[in-house]
Amino acid sequence: MTTNHKDIRTLGRTGLPVTALGFGAMELRGEPRGRAITNDQADRVLNGLLDAGINYVDTSIDYGVSEELIGETIAHRRSEYYLASKCGCLVGAPSSADRGRQPHVFTRENILAGVNQSLKRMKTDYLDLVQVHASPSKQELEKEDVVETLRMLQREGKVRHIGMSGTLPNLPDHIDMGVFDVFQIPYSLLEPEHDDLITKANLAGAGVVIRGGIAKGEGADGKAQTDRWLLWQKAGLDELLDEGVRPQEFILRYTLSHPSMHTTIVGTMDLDHLKDNVAAYEKGPLSADVYAEAKRRVSLALK
């Protein structure tokens, strides 16, 4: 599994040169919120992605055992990747099988405890990026003085850059605040709601990280949420596929084609899936005409 290393993009004002394909570690969270995972599985995937040249790894305090697995398997290769995690996740919260939003607390005490815990778990002295999780309102951020807490961590050298994992309705306020270096935003061909805000964040000088960039694995494999798969069908997107191309590959390359994104994080606990993602990444963005046609068809289908 190799990568051509050609698609390196500068992550906004951070200046970090990131691969357009990154890795999201949610699938490594283990039970009870995910599938069971062994250290050997995590070792194969995490070292495999570094061997392929992928240099951006994103995780979170509340992604189960993912931080510990990163620390156990690739801490010795720390110079080969940029490491991003989250803050606001409630430190010490009991694990739950509920896949919904977990508790978040944005007090200084909880943020500091979370970042220090992440550093310990991942066996590193610093995080390249800490993102505020769960897209809290501007009012809550200001009430808890979240930005100043993160800047204090920057001054201490524990955090290099600060970001926001943001969504509507609060994302426009986050961008207008002008304090976040990076925004992580959900987006795909089948989930285009934040398209204009991705562009806005980039124009403001921020780095843009896309999550859900292959529509969370949805497509012909039967795992699709019904409404999104129906959108694929309604838009007639099968007509744009070259022979042998699966919807997931097309959707990933569509995300890579967005002119304002810098990296898209795709998660898996399966080495073969990782190889498929790298192969799609190596093909690069879609041609301009196919990208425009796919976008046009989805826009019409949503009307």
BELZIRA-V830486 format. One record per helix or strand. SS is the DSSP state (~ for helix, > for strand). FROM is the first residue (numbers start at 0). LEN is the number of residues. If there is no record, write none. Layout:
ss: {SS/SS}
from: {FROM/FROM}
len: {LEN/LEN}
This chain:
ss: {>/~/>/>/~/~/>/~/>/>/>/~/>/~/~/>/~/>/>/>/~/>/~/~/~/~/>/~/~}
from: {7/11/16/20/24/38/55/65/81/88/103/107/126/137/145/158/170/181/187/190/194/206/214/225/236/246/262/270/287}
len: {3/3/3/4/4/13/3/15/6/1/1/14/6/6/10/7/7/5/1/1/9/5/3/9/4/10/4/13/15}
